[in-house]
Amino acid sequence: MDDAAETYHHGDQNVSEQVQTYRVFDELTKYAALHIGVLVLMLTLWFCLGVDFLGGLVPGLVVLGLGIWFLRRGKPAQEH
């Protein structure tokens, strides 16, 4: 155990794998939140407001399309 503490040098580790994992997690989280929001919108319009299935589907698809468009045109990732 003492050997590991002596061989550790702060700032010498390659963090590229952690950065890539974070970026994938970030993208999955954004798109999952968008899909959950669209699903809640569609089901709320369909069941709570009494509109038919298409009355919930059409606004849901519009919001989904706009959400994907906004998420794809976000800020470019900064490279370190």
Secondary structure, 3 states (H helix, E strand, C coil): CHHHHHHCCCCCCCCHHHHHHHHHHHHHHHHHHHHHHHHHHHHHHHHHCCCCHHHHHHHHHHHHHHHHHHHHCCCCCCCC
